[in-house]
Amino acid sequence: MKLTRCNENILQFSPSKNKFSIIWVADGHLESAKSKLKWMHKVFKDNPEAYIVYGGDNLDLMQGKYDKRGAKGDTPEHLNRSDYINAVVEEMRKELIEPYKDRLICFTKGNHNTSITRHHEVDIMKWLVEKDDIQLMHTAGFILVEIKARKGTNLTFPIYFQHHPPSGGKRSKGMLSVDLLMAEHPDAKCIISEHIHETFITPQTVERLNVRSKSLSYNTVWCIQAPTLKAEHEGKKEGFFHERIKKSATTIGAIKMDFELKRVYSDNKDNTIASMTPNWILYYD
């Protein structure tokens, strides 16, 4: 694969094949004792050729001595050290980067990542990735998936990601999030939001006007709310998750996106397009 940083908000990803998969792991909180890290490794083992994106809040980073959000019970014993942040960086480099760096597209940031910078004036994520020269994106941006169609021709599938959805959970305003993101990012063919530890996948048909030809065209935009790997609901039903979020459980899993070139026929035209089909990989399935 080839990765090209176009600017601070856009990363171009060019795989070596024109049929491939990307596994998007969002809200992993992966050093937390409540995260399904071992299951994630199994998913990657079961999909040995899939590329990987670690979405926002890939690390929990809440268990520092002076962090009011922290709960030492959420810290694995081997990370419960006086140099907690050092321990997390060392451990997560071994767990998240070293086994997968040949197929790792990037890390993105979430509020757990940026809060460390805000409160402690150090970018832990930069510290994590710089040794292996791994791409690090911000809390929102574009990944341009560039697929070779034929000699000298490439097709681009733009993914827009944003850690925080514009509105709340799917029960009341989830579809409002979809409408807002589609309106704000009309060039994206897939829109991924994270953060709320709930999930949905919905296709939306977009109508586009070609002013020059005075014609209309239609295409599908996939709108994805990514799940989490942090099982806060397991164990004693008390604490922040049950008292503040007020849920019995949340969906644990990752998103798998399958890409391929596809021939489509419309208006008596035979076109080749870059196609993507998303699906869940679920822990409790």
Residue pairs with C-beta under 8 A, 6 or more apart in sequence:
1 13
1 14
1 15
1 16
1 51
1 103
1 105
2 13
2 14
3 11
3 12
3 13
3 14
3 105
3 106
3 135
4 11
4 12
4 14
5 11
5 12
5 135
6 12
6 144
8 138
8 141
9 137
9 138
9 140
9 141
9 142
10 141
10 142
10 143
10 144
11 105
11 106
11 135
11 137
11 141
11 142
11 143
11 144
12 143
12 144
12 146
13 51
13 105
13 143
13 144
13 145
13 146
14 146
14 148
14 154
15 51
15 145
15 147
15 259
18 147
18 148
18 149
18 259
18 260
18 261
19 259
19 260
19 261
20 49
20 50
20 51
20 258
20 259
21 47
21 49
21 50
21 51
21 256
21 257
21 258
21 259
22 50
22 51
22 52
22 53
22 105
22 145
22 256
22 257
22 259
23 43
23 44
23 47
23 50
23 51
23 52
23 53
23 254
23 255
23 256
23 257
23 281
24 53
24 55
24 192
24 224
24 226
24 254
24 255
24 256
24 257
25 40
25 52
25 53
25 54
25 55
25 58
25 229
25 254
26 55
26 56
26 57
26 192
26 194
26 226
26 227
26 228
26 254
26 255
27 55
27 56
27 57
27 110
27 194
27 195
27 197
27 226
27 227
27 228
27 229
27 230
28 35
28 37
28 40
28 54
28 55
28 57
28 58
28 59
28 228
28 229
28 230
29 35
29 57
29 58
29 59
29 60
29 112
29 228
29 229
29 230
30 37
30 40
30 54
30 58
30 59
30 60
30 92
30 95
30 96
30 229
31 37
31 59
31 60
31 61
31 75
31 76
31 79
31 88
31 91
31 92
32 60
32 74
32 75
32 230
33 73
33 74
33 75
33 76
34 74
34 230
34 231
34 232
34 234
35 60
35 229
35 230
35 231
36 229
36 230
36 231
36 252
36 283
37 95
37 229
39 229
39 252
39 283
40 229
40 254
41 95
41 99
43 254
43 281
44 50
44 52
44 99
44 100
47 256
49 103
50 103
50 256
51 103
51 104
51 105
52 100
52 103
52 104
52 105
53 105
53 106
53 107
53 108
53 143
54 96
54 104
54 106
54 107
54 108
55 108
55 110
55 161
55 163
55 192
55 194
55 226
56 108
56 109
56 110
56 111
56 112
56 113
56 139
56 163
56 194
56 195
57 110
57 111
57 112
57 113
57 163
57 194
57 195
58 96
58 107
58 108
58 110
58 113
59 88
59 92
59 112
59 113
59 124
59 125
59 128
60 74
60 112
60 230
61 85
61 88
61 112
61 113
61 115
61 116
61 124
62 69
62 70
62 71
62 74
62 112
63 70
63 71
63 72
63 74
63 75
63 79
63 80
63 84
64 70
64 84
64 85
64 120
65 84
67 119
71 239
72 80
75 84
78 87
78 91
79 87
79 88
79 91
81 87
85 116
85 120
85 122
85 124
88 124
89 124
89 127
89 128
92 128
93 128
93 131
93 132
97 104
97 128
97 129
97 132
97 134
98 132
101 132
101 134
104 134
105 135
105 143
106 134
106 135
106 136
106 137
106 143
107 125
107 128
107 129
107 134
107 135
107 136
107 137
108 136
108 137
108 138
108 139
108 141
108 161
108 163
109 125
109 136
109 137
109 138
109 139
109 163
110 139
110 163
110 194
110 195
111 139
111 163
111 164
111 195
113 124
113 125
114 139
116 122
116 123
116 124
117 123
117 124
125 136
126 136
129 135
129 136
137 143
137 161
139 162
139 163
139 164
140 160
140 161
140 162
140 163
141 160
141 161
142 158
142 159
142 160
142 161
142 188
143 158
143 159
143 161
144 156
144 157
144 158
144 159
145 156
145 157
145 158
145 159
145 259
145 274
145 276
146 154
146 155
146 156
146 157
147 154
147 155
147 156
147 157
147 259
147 261
147 274
148 154
149 155
149 261
149 272
149 274
150 272
155 261
155 272
155 273
155 274
156 274
157 189
157 190
157 259
157 274
157 276
158 187
158 188
158 189
158 190
159 188
159 189
159 190
159 191
159 192
160 181
160 185
160 188
160 190
160 191
160 192
161 191
161 192
161 193
161 194
162 181
162 191
162 192
162 193
162 194
163 193
163 194
163 195
164 193
164 194
164 195
165 174
165 177
165 181
165 193
165 194
165 195
165 196
165 225
166 176
166 177
166 180
166 181
166 184
166 193
167 173
167 174
167 176
167 177
167 180
168 174
168 196
169 196
169 198
170 198
170 200
170 225
174 198
174 200
174 225
175 202
177 193
177 223
177 225
178 191
178 202
178 204
178 223
181 188
181 191
181 193
181 223
182 188
182 191
182 204
182 206
182 221
182 223
185 191
186 206
186 208
188 221
189 219
189 220
189 221
189 222
189 274
189 276
190 221
190 222
190 223
190 224
190 257
190 276
190 278
191 221
191 222
191 223
191 224
192 224
192 225
192 226
192 255
193 224
193 225
193 226
194 225
194 226
196 225
197 227
197 228
197 230
197 232
197 245
197 250
197 251
198 225
198 227
198 250
198 251
199 224
199 225
199 226
199 227
199 251
199 253
199 280
200 223
200 224
200 225
201 222
201 223
201 224
201 225
201 255
201 278
201 279
201 280
202 222
202 223
203 220
203 221
203 222
203 223
204 220
204 221
204 222
204 223
205 218
205 219
205 220
205 221
206 218
206 219
206 220
206 221
207 216
207 217
207 218
208 216
208 217
208 218
208 219
209 215
209 216
210 216
210 217
222 276
222 278
224 255
224 278
226 254
226 255
227 250
227 251
227 252
227 253
227 254
227 255
227 280
227 282
228 250
228 251
228 252
229 252
229 253
229 254
229 283
230 252
231 250
231 252
231 283
232 239
232 240
232 241
232 245
232 250
233 241
233 242
233 247
233 248
233 249
233 250
237 248
241 247
241 250
251 280
251 282
252 282
252 283
252 284
253 280
253 281
253 282
253 283
253 285
254 280
254 281
255 278
255 279
255 280
255 281
256 278
256 279
256 280
256 281
257 276
257 277
257 278
258 276
258 277
258 278
258 279
259 274
259 275
259 276
260 275
261 272
261 273
261 274
261 275
262 272
262 273
262 274
262 275
263 270
263 271
263 272
263 273
264 270
264 271
264 272
264 273
265 271
